[in-house]
Amino acid sequence: MEQIITGQLMRDLPSDERPYEKCRSYGPGALSDAELLAVVLRTGSKGQSALSLARRLLQTPNCRDGIQGICNYSLAELTKQKGIGAVKGIQILCVAELSRRIAKSTAGRRLCFSSPETIADYYMEDLRHEKQEKIILILLNTRGDMICDRVMYSGTVSFSPVSPREIFLEALRYEAVNIVLLHNHPSGDPTPSREDILLTKRLLECGRLLNVPLTDHIIIGDRKYLSFREEGLLD
């Protein structure tokens, strides 16, 4: 069965308007967001082409801010869209995950733990799409390099219970010299809450006693962040 796009058969489109041919002639940079997604989907469904399906998906509320919105979908949400079954849904999820990993790998090559901006960049794609709060502890050695990071909590949107005791037990376990705390706000607004400020104060006090100072607390929003150190909130 021929695929149809806005009343036309895909084969009837000029060759330079078909995503595959356009990519072959001009490279992937010449393709629109919908065309790139159509190449991933490969086929459409009854009555619509892959390109029509891609365009419709990019017009859904999840994608109101652009193609990055596909990262907001779960498989169950994708398969509710007409023309998207489990196979196409998994293809879209894998592309979204691949883009996150590429972004994180790129940021990781220039990661500097004395720079809140580069730390935020490194974790941004992992955290800005999360619907629950995650608290990540970054453990640093004497050179300021990362020993490892640990997810200390993943929970409800409004409250993330984690105690200084848990945090410093991990720090002592790995013989960390400094620590950085990082968490996300699912609302997209990185403004610190009262609980965020109180937790930071407690960690500063405990860190001074144990000689394992908290060097920053970074809150990740949607494509923006707040650093307690940059805002002068660690004094």
Phi and psi in degrees as a GROMACS rama.xvg file:
@    title "Ramachandran Plot"
@    xaxis  label "Phi"
@    yaxis  label "Psi"
@TYPE xy
-73.158  145.018  GLU-2
-83.2226  142.946  GLN-3
-116.66  139.566  ILE-4
-130.462  118.187  ILE-5
41.5945  50.6687  THR-6
86.772  -3.96817  GLY-7
-114.587  149.012  GLN-8
-73.465  142.818  LEU-9
-57.489  -35.9172  MET-10
-69.0343  -19.5131  ARG-11
-86.3555  -9.91017  ASP-12
-70.9402  149.13  LEU-13
-55.4739  144.105  PRO-14
-58.2038  -31.6374  SER-15
-80.2882  2.42568  ASP-16
-107.156  -4.48461  GLU-17
-86.6408  129.277  ARG-18
-52.7136  -45.1299  PRO-19
-63.5488  -49.051  TYR-20
-66.5596  -38.0108  GLU-21
-63.4723  -40.8654  LYS-22
-66.0059  -41.6573  CYS-23
-63.2358  -37.8296  ARG-24
-81.6829  -39.7164  SER-25
-119.391  -7.61916  TYR-26
91.2868  159.485  GLY-27
-63.5413  -23.4937  PRO-28
-65.2432  -18.6727  GLY-29
-84.4743  -9.64617  ALA-30
-86.0479  144.341  LEU-31
-74.2821  170.701  SER-32
-58.1383  -43.8323  ASP-33
-64.7568  -38.9573  ALA-34
-66.9104  -40.6721  GLU-35
-61.7134  -43.6847  LEU-36
-66.278  -35.8077  LEU-37
-63.7724  -37.4815  ALA-38
-62.964  -39.3122  VAL-39
-66.329  -43.0027  VAL-40
-68.7427  -31.8871  LEU-41
72.4529  -51.3297  ARG-42
-128.683  157.022  THR-43
-95.0452  -149.122  GLY-44
-135.354  -176.619  SER-45
-57.6051  120.021  LYS-46
87.6587  -2.43434  GLY-47
-148.478  145.893  GLN-48
-82.1971  171.864  SER-49
-61.2009  -35.9312  ALA-50
-68.9154  -41.5158  LEU-51
-62.5292  -41.0948  SER-52
-63.6243  -42.8492  LEU-53
-63.8198  -43.5885  ALA-54
-61.9902  -41.3075  ARG-55
-65.5842  -39.5669  ARG-56
-64.2778  -37.4526  LEU-57
-75.9463  -5.91171  LEU-58
-99.9366  2.70558  GLN-59
-76.7109  160.934  THR-60
-55.559  -34.7215  PRO-61
-61.2482  -27.795  ASN-62
-105.702  23.5121  CYS-63
-62.837  -24.4153  ARG-64
-99.6747  9.48482  ASP-65
120.261  -172.624  GLY-66
-65.0153  -22.7328  ILE-67
-60.7794  -15.8163  GLN-68
-63.5965  -19.1488  GLY-69
-64.0744  -21.6126  ILE-70
-70.4596  -14.0273  CYS-71
-86.1536  -9.27821  ASN-72
-84.898  144.873  TYR-73
-97.6266  167.876  SER-74
-62.4456  -39.8749  LEU-75
-62.174  -39.4894  ALA-76
-68.8234  -38.8267  GLU-77
-65.6371  -42.7872  LEU-78
-73.2003  -7.84827  THR-79
-79.6316  -16.1985  LYS-80
-77.5014  132.814  GLN-81
-59.0847  128.331  LYS-82
93.1707  -4.36645  GLY-83
-114.018  112.823  ILE-84
-98.8561  -166.293  GLY-85
-62.7018  -40.6151  ALA-86
-65.3047  -50.255  VAL-87
-64.0507  -38.2735  LYS-88
-60.5797  -44.1111  GLY-89
-66.0755  -38.5289  ILE-90
-59.3205  -44.2208  GLN-91
-65.7073  -44.3377  ILE-92
-61.5892  -38.5645  LEU-93
-68.7737  -37.7803  CYS-94
-63.446  -42.9135  VAL-95
-61.8127  -43.803  ALA-96
-67.3314  -38.278  GLU-97
-61.6044  -42.0674  LEU-98
-64.6047  -37.7483  SER-99
-63.8463  -44.044  ARG-100
-68.1532  -37.1699  ARG-101
-64.2864  -44.6451  ILE-102
-61.5833  -41.3624  ALA-103
-69.0211  -40.0983  LYS-104
-64.5948  -40.4941  SER-105
-63.4952  -44.6802  THR-106
-65.9388  -34.9811  ALA-107
-64.8794  -28.8066  GLY-108
-69.3153  -20.3964  ARG-109
-119.767  23.88  ARG-110
-71.2543  127.843  LEU-111
-130.251  118.241  CYS-112
-79.1757  1.15154  PHE-113
-93.5309  -1.64945  SER-114
-115.647  109.914  SER-115
-57.2821  -34.391  PRO-116
-63.8232  -43.9295  GLU-117
-71.819  -33.2714  THR-118
-63.7356  -46.2214  ILE-119
-61.1026  -42.0334  ALA-120
-59.7389  -40.9212  ASP-121
-64.1278  -38.7582  TYR-122
-98.1142  -5.99774  TYR-123
-56.5166  -50.281  MET-124
-69.5784  -25.3508  GLU-125
-73.9224  -34.3958  ASP-126
-106.33  -27.4588  LEU-127
-71.4877  -16.7924  ARG-128
-95.7585  -5.55822  HIS-129
-66.4913  138.179  GLU-130
-92.5465  -6.78414  LYS-131
-124.267  156.743  GLN-132
-73.0521  138.981  GLU-133
-124.947  137.046  LYS-134
-111.069  123.356  ILE-135
-116.334  131.684  ILE-136
-103.49  124.797  LEU-137
-105.519  123.75  ILE-138
-105.672  127.277  LEU-139
-116.165  148.661  LEU-140
-94.5443  -170.029  ASN-141
-65.3763  -25.5446  THR-142
-85.6381  -3.20137  ARG-143
82.7986  11.6754  GLY-144
-88.7579  155.409  ASP-145
-75.498  126.032  MET-146
-76.1435  -49.844  ILE-147
-172.084  171.242  CYS-148
-125.215  154.904  ASP-149
-136.785  131.824  ARG-150
-78.1704  113.126  VAL-151
-89.0101  -23.8966  MET-152
-162.32  144.438  TYR-153
-140.057  116.762  SER-154
-157.181  -151.872  GLY-155
-65.1407  161.237  THR-156
-64.3771  -37.3272  VAL-157
-91.6537  -16.4123  SER-158
-152.27  131.502  PHE-159
-126.218  92.2879  SER-160
-75.5148  113.336  PRO-161
-143.364  137.771  VAL-162
-105.373  153.038  SER-163
-55.954  -33.8469  PRO-164
-58.8809  -47.4091  ARG-165
-60.2817  -42.536  GLU-166
-65.5499  -45.7659  ILE-167
-79.5234  -21.3951  PHE-168
-63.1917  -41.0952  LEU-169
-65.8433  -41.7501  GLU-170
-61.9784  -43.8298  ALA-171
-70.6974  -35.4186  LEU-172
-59.504  -39.7976  ARG-173
-98.4273  7.5758  TYR-174
55.7757  42.6923  GLU-175
-71.2967  147.985  ALA-176
-99.1912  -33.0448  VAL-177
-138.452  157.927  ASN-178
-133.317  152.433  ILE-179
-126.614  133.694  VAL-180
-103.59  141.249  LEU-181
-143.237  133.242  LEU-182
-149.249  165.5  HIS-183
-107.63  156.826  ASN-184
-113.069  109.242  HIS-185
-58.0218  -21.1585  PRO-186
-66.8654  -19.3427  SER-187
92.2681  -10.7817  GLY-188
-98.7928  116.301  ASP-189
-83.406  7.61122  PRO-190
-58.0857  128.346  THR-191
-68.5046  140.652  PRO-192
-84.8419  171.971  SER-193
-58.806  -41.225  ARG-194
-64.399  -38.8683  GLU-195
-60.4254  -43.6336  ASP-196
-68.271  -42.0507  ILE-197
-64.8203  -43.1058  LEU-198
-61.9625  -41.9964  LEU-199
-61.5267  -42.929  THR-200
-62.2408  -41.2399  LYS-201
-66.339  -39.583  ARG-202
-67.657  -35.9876  LEU-203
-62.5046  -44.7035  LEU-204
-64.3136  -47.6182  GLU-205
-64.7207  -39.4426  CYS-206
-62.4825  -37.8736  GLY-207
-66.6394  -40.4334  ARG-208
-65.6714  -38.6155  LEU-209
-92.8608  -2.20676  LEU-210
60.6938  35.8997  ASN-211
-129.655  79.8313  VAL-212
-68.6772  146.312  PRO-213
-80.8701  115.629  LEU-214
-90.9628  -18.8324  THR-215
-169.381  156.793  ASP-216
-129.327  117.599  HIS-217
-114.436  130.467  ILE-218
-109.14  127.363  ILE-219
-97.0585  126.508  ILE-220
-108.398  -153.726  GLY-221
-91.3559  100.932  ASP-222
62.2758  25.341  ARG-223
-154.156  162.474  LYS-224
-145.729  166.98  TYR-225
-131.964  129.615  LEU-226
-106.622  123.201  SER-227
-60.0797  -35.1769  PHE-228
-68.3327  -45.9863  ARG-229
-64.154  -31.5414  GLU-230
-85.5558  0.408251  GLU-231
72.2593  25.3187  GLY-232
-95.3246  6.48562  LEU-233
-98.4122  0.130189  LEU-234
